């Protein structure tokens, strides 16, 4: 896949998403975004990193941990001789509890009354490692199929009928129900897919650019660096960030200064809508022009 082709995929899909399309409506069978674990906008977690319950690390997959502490790792693995990216959650304390990861799904991605099959490659040393659906069906439920706990890669599938009409829902890839957890217990997943039908088909591979556009509908980290000519105290200026992809809802926007912010007052969010945000600085001294760097994060995750 050439970089030009990836950029073309990104540009085309970004336009589809801006018009209100999701992966399913763009002709793709896999409802899950970042099921290939290519995207990690928030940082590099290829080394084991302490993880907080309910927090995001790799895109679209939120940590789930009940009564135990965990770490997470964005791994590269081989399954059947093929190199893949994967996501691993490991217990770092012992207790009776549960742990894993969660992927939120918008209600508009599901057709009420349709049958869906969820599948993934999974490995674990826990025999209660499985897939769990939250309110896709009439009630939340666990897959009857679970990992053997033997530590090898196994294909886990779960078929469910969609009946939810009132709220967004989720999938969990989790060691559940609660059981005795020891330090070093883990669950690792790759090639996560959710598709229409009662049979799990081959995993749908998408380009990096296409996957990034899907993830940016929920979260984006643009970066900007700006120069201000400050000759009078109290001088202000604004910078506007257009989002690469329209967010699924009005995002929570945070701004972090990168480097030393000499002579600059607190910045303010002037605009916060589906398409862009604006950042404003206040120059409080009357000294020479300066360069200021800022990082803007827009979060509309489920």
C-alpha positions, -999 to +999 in steps of 0.1 A: +000+000+000+016+033-011+015+064+011-004+082-017-030+055-017-033+057+021-037+095+020-064+091-007-083+066+014-080+090+044-093+120+024-122+101+009-134+086+041-129+118+060-154+134+035-178+106+040-177+109+078-180+147+076-213+141+057-225+119+086-215+084+073-199+058+095-179+027+086-210+006+080-225+032+057-193+037+037-196+001+025-175-016+051-186-047+069-167-042+102-186-018+126-156-018+149-131+011+144-094+003+151-101-034+154-067-039+138-051-017+166-032+004+141-041+037+157-028+051+190-031+089+190-027+093+227+008+079+229+032+050+224+022+021+247+044-006+232+060-009+266+039-021+296+022+010+311+001+013+342-036+018+332-065+034+349-101+020+349-123+037+323-093+054+306-083+053+269-048+044+257-050+029+222-079+044+202-115+033+208-107+007+235-114+018+271-099+000+301-123-020+323-110-031+357-131-041+388-113-045+421-079-051+405-051-029+392-040-034+356-014-024+330-018-022+293+004-028+263+001-021+225+017-053+212+030-067+179+022-105+177+023-133+152-009-153+146-006-182+121+027-167+109+011-133+102+023-102+121-005-082+137-010-054+162-028-064+194-039-050+228-030-066+261-044-059+296-026-075+325-036-077+362-010-061+385-028-069+418-046-099+432-083-099+442-117-112+432-125-091+403-125-087+365-105-068+338-102-062+301-112-036+275-144-020+262-153-006+227-183+017+225-207+014+196-231+041+184-268+031+182-269+045+146-244+018+135-269-010+144-301-021+127-327-031+151-337-068+146-305-077+127-282-104+137-246-095+144-215-117+149-185-104+169-152-121+165-116-117+176-084-135+181-078-138+219-052-153+241-052-155+279-043-175+309-078-172+323-106-196+313-132-169+319-118-146+291-146-139+267-167-113+248-195-095+266-222-074+249-237-044+268-273-037+257-269-047+221-296-073+228-325-070+252-301-074+282-263-075+286-249-110+282-216-130+280-205-151+251-210-188+258-177-194+241-147-185+263-109-189+260-095-221+273-070-202+294-041-221+279-022-191+266-025-198+229-043-176+203-079-188+199-107-174+176-136-163+198-170-156+183-203-143+197-236-139+178-263-116+191-296-101+179-298-063+181-329-050+199-316-018+215-335+014+204-327+039+232-289+041+239-254+036+227-240+002+235-207-016+239-186-047+235-162-059+262-133-082+258-129-092+294-121-118+320-156-121+334-176-129+356-156-119+386-132-145+398-099-149+417-073-128+398-036-132+403-008-109+394+002-116+358-032-128+346-039-113+312-062-110+282-049-100+247-070-094+216-064-088+179-085-085+147-117-074+164-147-074+141-185-070+143-205-077+112-240-084+100-249-121+099-246-152+120-211-163+107-177-147+114-160-140+081-124-131+074-112-099+091-116-068+070-082-050+066-083-012+061-055+012+054-039+032+081-054+064+067-089+050+066-087+037+102-073+070+114-103+089+100-127+065+117-109+070+150-108+108+147-145+110+146-142+102+184-108+117+193-082+139+178-050+155+188-040+183+164-009+205+172-001+241+164+027+266+170+021+304+168+040+336+168+026+368+185+041+403+180+035+418+214+041+456+215+012+465+239+001+448+271-033+431+270-029+422+233-048+390+223-051+368+193-071+337+183-062+306+164-088+284+149-083+246+144-105+229+118-109+192+128-097+166+103-130+148+108-164+160+121-169+146+156-198+124+164-209+150+190-196+183+204-163+172+219-147+182+252-117+203+242-086+207+263-056+229+255-021+223+268+009+247+264+040+230+250+072+246+264+075+279+283+045+302+281+063+335+289+041+366+291+009+347+280-022+346+301-044+316+304-059+305+271-096+302+265-117+280+243-136+305+221-154+280+200-163+243+206-185+228+179-186+198+157-162+212+131-136+233+148-124+250+180-106+284+185-079+291+210-072+326+224-041+339+241-036+370+262-003+387+260+004+404+293+038+419+287+050+445+262+082+427+251+094+412+217+075+387+196+074+352+209+066+317+196+041+297+216+032+260+211+000+244+221-016+210+219-054+208+214-073+176+222-109+170+211-126+141+229-160+128+218-155+092+228-183+069+239 
